[in-house]
Amino acid sequence: QVQLVESGGGLVQAGDSLRLSCATSGRTFNTLARGLGWFRQAPGKEREFVAAFGWSGGMTYYGDSMKGRFTISKDNAKNTVYLQMNSLKLEDTAVYYCAARSRPQADYNSVDGYDYWGQGTQVIVSS
């Protein structure tokens, strides 16, 4: 069974940086990593795509408001995927979720494309 455990959330000020981690288990990481992504959900809003790896490898994708500020990366030795967030804004406040898709044809930017989810980690950006 795939398990995803996020960590690294917290309270930061606008303009600060934060790195989220997602520790994975239950499947060979090299296989799992192809389908890993990050989403976020702010209070009263739908879950929103943040970043993901392309299934074929080598590609990364970002939501429009995250481009240039957020970076998804992975450490194969630690079975962990990261989300580096720079120049944080008030509107980045949300619960951030790590997710994994197991189908190569699944949409990387759609909630419905993902089969496994972590419990989420809260990020609060204050002024």
Secondary structure as GFF3:
##gff-version 3
##sequence-region A 1 127
A	DSSP	beta_strand	3	7	.	.	.	ID=ss1
A	DSSP	beta_strand	10	13	.	.	.	ID=ss2
A	DSSP	beta_strand	18	25	.	.	.	ID=ss3
A	DSSP	alpha_helix	29	33	.	.	.	ID=ss4
A	DSSP	beta_strand	36	41	.	.	.	ID=ss5
A	DSSP	beta_strand	48	53	.	.	.	ID=ss6
A	DSSP	beta_strand	60	62	.	.	.	ID=ss7
A	DSSP	three_ten_helix	64	66	.	.	.	ID=ss8
A	DSSP	beta_strand	70	75	.	.	.	ID=ss9
A	DSSP	three_ten_helix	76	78	.	.	.	ID=ss10
A	DSSP	beta_strand	80	85	.	.	.	ID=ss11
A	DSSP	three_ten_helix	90	92	.	.	.	ID=ss12
A	DSSP	beta_strand	94	100	.	.	.	ID=ss13
A	DSSP	three_ten_helix	111	113	.	.	.	ID=ss14
A	DSSP	beta_strand	116	117	.	.	.	ID=ss15
A	DSSP	beta_strand	121	126	.	.	.	ID=ss16
###
